[in-house]
Amino acid sequence: MNSQKFLQRGFLIWLIACLLSSVLLYAEQIRRQFWDLDREFAAAFAEAGAVLTQNESVLPLLNGDEELAALRKKFPQILDLQKTQGRALDAARVEPVGDRQYWLYNPWRQIRVLIDTRSVIGAWPHFTRLSLDLRGDASPPPTEAFWHWQRQFTQHTQPFILRADARPAWLNVALVPHFLLWLGWAVVMAAGGVILWQRKQRQNADQRARYYQHARLNTLGEITAGIVHEINQPLTAVQTWIQGAQRQLRQGNPEAVSQALGSALVQTQRIGELLTRFREHVTQERVDLVEVDLARCWQQVGNLLEHERTASPVRLTHDFAPDARTLCADRLWLEQVLHNILSNAIQAQQERAAGWVHIRSQRSGEFIQIEITDGGPGFTPDALHNAFMPFYSGRQGGIGLGMTLTESLVTRMNGTLTLDNPPEGGARVRLQFAYHGSQKNG
């Protein structure tokens, strides 16, 4: 009877310990979600601050006569560049256009640039809302927001506020640590029960038996301490990691926090690579041409233009021959060529209920031939004759430099580019590149 009560009492204590520990562990997991989001917000703030600083740095260098297409290759957040007249020097430097765009003025040079905030703050899917307050007014967080962040930028002409909301993923917690915790408490309680039982048995034993039992208790105590130590190790590591992140944030060192989130810097690294390639193109430096995966480049371009495709909508299909997936080119230049062609095809089908773009590749000797067709109205005779002429555009509001740059990049990669209209309708762009081999081109 006493043994049964002892077991019942031990089970009750074990159950209470497991429930309390699970509650604390669950709270710690939710807290880790908060600090992960807090680091993401700091990274987003640092990334947006770098772009805002870039805006203030480049604006004094512009005179209003730059080519917008070339300017956007370096600064994709700039949507438009215009000259102004008679704007007072003490006039407002920022003029919002809706919630996602604003004009940034340089009254000394009488120019202004249109900035797209979506290119400034990028995409951070873990937040339910991440926005840039262009008016910089401090306001209380929305009532429906569980977690809220807001921080004002220190840029003199762009004192915006970055705001973010998020909710915990209540069900997105790891269950294995809870099971391990319960198992650990079971081991501890079992060890404790064994200790208590042995202690009771030693009271009826002689001096020699008590000494022997005491040695066994010491051994079991070491085992118990080792189990607790193994449980505490991951918890201590998590606590140290969170405290380190808190310290970096309090010290105002967002670069150290964002460095831990290396994947958030992939777009910035891509922009840096594109700028390097653009400088090489402008200065006519020699460029290494290597083997490039055509299918991967096409997929990357499709991802970059996903918003434009879904808004039209335009369906993408492909037919890459097994021996025509790799060609000799510069990866970023090839992506830029495909980007310009696909963008033109999407814009040509904006008025259609359902558009499509198809790419196919085939090998011909030592060359890879690529055909890109669409379901649009096709090229006009004037467009076929003047498409590669600088500043010619068959679309109202177009700048007329996209196909010129495309032809230049293809030529720099030792390729050819032709345009025509297939018999079945639509437009067709034909590209030809070398099949393989690493080479340089000047």
N, C-alpha and C positions, 0 to 999 in steps of 0.2 A: 504494500500500500504506500509506504514511504517512497519507494522507488518510482511508483507511478506519479505521485505528486511532484517528485523531483523532476521527472521528465516533462510533465505538463508545465511546470514553472520555467524550466529551461527553454521549452518551445515558445512560451509567451515572450520571454526575454529576447530570444532570437528573432521572433517576428517583429517586435518593437524596434530592435536595433536595425533590422533590414529595412523597415519602412522609413525610419528616420534617415538612414544613410542614403536610401534611394531618393528621398525628397531633396536632400542636400546635393547629391550627385546630379539630379535632374536640374536643380537650380543652377549648378555650376555649368552644365552644358548649355543652358539658355544664356547664361552670362557670357560664355565663350562665343556664342552667336553674336551677342551685342558687340564684343570687342573685335570680332572679325569684321563686322560692318563698320565699326568705328575706324579701323585701319583702312578699310576701303574708302570711307568718306575722306580721310586724310589724304589718301592717294589721289582721289578725284579732285580734291581741293588743290593739291600740288600740281596736278596735270593741268587743271583749268587756269591756275595762277601763272603757269609757264606760258600758256597761250595768250593770256591777257597781257603779260609782260612783252611777249613777242609783238602783239598789236601796237603797244606804245613805242616799241623800238623801231618797227618798220615804218610807221606812219610818217615820221619826220624825213625819211629817206625817199619818199615817193614824190613825184611832181605832177601826177595825174595823166601822164602820157604812156604809162606802162601798158603792156598787153595783159588783159585780164587772165587769159588762159595760162600764160607763162607765170603770172603772179600767183594764180591759184595752185599751180603745181608745187610752189614753195609754201604757200599759206592757204590751205584748203578752206579755212574758216571764212575767208574773204569772198563774198558773193558778188560784190559790185564795187567799182571805183568811179567816182564822179568828181568833177570840178565844181566849185561853188564860187559865188560872186558876192562881194560886199559883206561877208559875214564878219560881225564884230569880233575883236580879239577876246573880249570877255564873255562871249556867248557860251551857251552850254556846249560841252565837248561831246556829250552823249545824247542821242535822240532815239528812244525806243520805237521800234516798228512792231507792234503786237507784243507777244510774250516771248518770242524766240529769236528775234532779230533786232539789231539796233545800228544806227549810223554813228560812226566815230569820226569826229571832225578834227582837222588841222587848220585853224583859221589863219595861221601865218602863211601857209602855202595855198590856202583856199581850195582844199580838197577834202573829200570824205570817203570812207569805205563802209560798206555794208557787211556786218559781221553776223554769222549764223551761230547762235549759242549751242546748237546741237553738235557742231564741230568743236566747240570749246569744252563741253563737259563730257562728251563721249557717251558710251553705253555702259551702264552699271546695273545688270539685271537683278541683283539681290535687293535693290531698293524698290519700294512701291512707288516712290516719287523722288526724282532728283532734278531740281530745277535751279535756274539762275534768276534771282530777283534783280531786274535791271534798274529798279528804282531805289534799291538799297534801303528800304524801310524795314526797321525791326518790327516784327509782329509775332504774337504768340503762336505756338504750334497748333495745328488743327486738332480738334477734339478727337477725331477718329484715329489719329496717329499714336501708336503705342510707343515707338522710339522716334525721336526727332533730333536732327542736327541742323545747325545753321552757323555760318561763319562768314565774316565780311572780309573781302579782299582789300589789300593795302595799296592797290594801284591808284595813283592820284586821279587819273581821268576815268577810271572804271571801278568805282567803289561799290561793286555789286555784292550781293549776299548769296552764297550757295546754301540751298536748303535741301534736306533729304528726310524722307520718312521710311520706316520699315516696321514690319511686324515679325515677331518670333515665329519660327517654324516649329510649332509645338510638338508635332509628331516626328520631326526629323531629328531624332536623337538616337544615339547608339544604345542598343539593348544589351550587347555583350558585357560592357562594364557593370551593368546592374546584376546580371547573372553571376559574374565573377565576384562581385561584392557580396551577394547573398551566400555564395559558396564559401567565400573567405570567412564570413561571420559563422557559417556552420562549422567550419574547421576550428575557429577560435572557441566557439561555444562547446564543441565536442572536446577540445583540448582542456577547456576549463572544467567541464564535467568530469573528465578523467582525473584531473588534478584534485577536485573536491572528493571524488570517490576514493582515490588513493590516500588522501589525507585522513579520511574517516577510517579506512582500513588500518592505517598506521597506528591509530590510537589503541588498538587491541594487539599490536605486535610488540615483540620484545625490542631491546635496544639495538640489536643487530639488524632486525627487520626494518626498524625505523630509519636507521642509517642508509640501508639499501633503497628504501622508498624515497628518502630525501635526494639521493643521487638521481633517481629517475625523474623526480620533480624538476631538478635543475635542467636535465636534458630536455624535458618537455617545454620548460620555459624558454630555452634557446630556440626551439622549433617555432613556438608561438611568436617570439620576437622576430624571427626571420620572415614569417608569413606577413606580419604587420608591416615589416620593412618593405617587402615586395609590393604590397598594396599602396604604400605611401609614395613609392618612387615615381610612378606616373603622375600622381596628384601634385607632387612637389615640382616636377618638371613643368606641368601646365601652369602652376602658380607663378613660377619664375618667368615663363614666357610672357604671361599677361602683364606682370609687373614691369618687365622690360619694355613692352609696348607702351604702357602708361608713362614710363619715364621719358621715352622718346617724344611722346606727344606733349608732355608738360614742358619739355625743353625746347619746343618749337622746332623740331628737327624732322619735318615730313619726309625728307629724302631717305632717312634711315628706315622709316616705316614702309615707304613705297618700295624700297629695295627688297624687302621681304616678299613683296607681291610682284615678282618679276613678270608674270604673265600679263599684268596690267599695262606693262610698258611695250607690248608687242607693236601696237599701232604707232607709238612714238618712234620706235626703232625703224618701223617701215617708212615713216615720213623722213627720218634722217637718211635712209638709204635712197629714197626717191630724190631727195635734194642733192645727194652726191651724184646720182646718175644724171640729173638735170644739169649740174655744173659741168660734168664731162661732155654732155651733149652740146652745151653752149660753147665751151672752150675747144671743142673738137679734139679732146684728148683720146688716146688709144684706149680701147675698151676690150676686155676679155669676153669672148663668146664661148660659151660652154654648152653642154648638153642640158636641155630644159624639158621638163615634163609638161607637154601641151595640155593634157587633161587637167592637171592640177592648176595650171594658170587659168584655164577657162572656168574652173570651179571657183577660184578665188575672185575672179572678175564678177561672176554671177552673184557671189555673196556680197560684194561691194555695192552692186546695183540692185540688191534685193528689194529695197524700198521702192525704187522706180518701177521694177518689174511687177510687183504686186499691186501698185497703184493703177497700172494701165488696164488690165493685167496682160503680161506677156509670158508665154510658156517657152522654156528653153529645152531643146533636145540636142543630142549629139550622136555621132557615129565615128568613133576613132578606130581606125584600123589597127590591129595589134602591132604591126611593124611601123606604124606612123604616129606613135605617141610621143616620141622623143625627137627633138630637133636642136640645131645649133643656133643659139641666140643668147641675148641677155635677158634674164628672167623678168626683171622689173620693167624693161623696155617692152618686152613681149606682152606683159600684163597691161601696160599703158596702151599699146596698139589695140589689143582685144577690147579694152575698156572703151576706147573711143568708138570703135565699130559697133559694139553692142549698145552703147548709149545712143548713137544715131539711129539704130534700128528700133529701139524702144520709143524714141521721140517721134519717129515716122509713123508709129502705130497707135498714137495716143487717142485718136478719134475712133478707133475700132473697138468693137465689143470684146474680142479675144484675139490677141496677136500671138505670134510665135517667131522664134529665131532658132535656126538649125545650123550646127557646125559639123562638118565632116572632114576627115583627113585621110590621105592615102599617100603611099610612097611611090615615087617614080624615079627609079635609078638611085642617084645620090641626093635626091631632093625630097622634101616633104611638101605636098600640095594641100592647102587648106581652103575650103570654101565655106563662106558664111552667108546664108540666105535668110530672108525674112518674108513675112506676109504683108508688107507695106505696099505703098503705091509704086515703088521702084524709083530709079533715078530719072530725072527729066533730061532731055537732050542737053540742056544748058549745064546741068550738074555734071553729066558725064564729061563734058568738054572742059569745065573750069573747076572741078572739085578740088584739085590740088593747088589752085591759085590762092595765094595769101589773101585773107579778108573776103573771100567769096563764101557766101552761105546761102543755101536754098531754103533756109528756115528763117522766118521773121524773128528778129531779135538775136540771131546767131552772130558770133564774132567772126567765124570764117577761118579759124586757125587749127581746128581739130584735125581735119584730114591732111592739112599741110604738115603738121607735126607728125602725124601717123606715117606719111610717106617718108619723111626724113628719118624717122627711127627705123623703119623697115630697110631703107637704103643703107643706114649705118650698120645694120646687122647682115649685110650682103644678101638681102632678100628682094623680092619684087612684089608689087601691089598693083592690081588692076580692078576696075569696076565695070559692071555691066548689068543688064536685066535679063534673067533667064526667060525662056519662052512661056513657062507656066505662070509668070508674073512675079512681082516683088523685086527686091534688089539683091544683088550678089556681089560679094567682095572676095577676090581670090588672092591668096598669099602663097609665096613659095620661099622656103628656107633650105639651107643645107641640112642633110640628114644627121651627121655626127661630126665629131672632131672639135678640138679646142683651138681657137685661133684668136688673133687680135685684129682689130679694125680701127682705122684712124678717122 
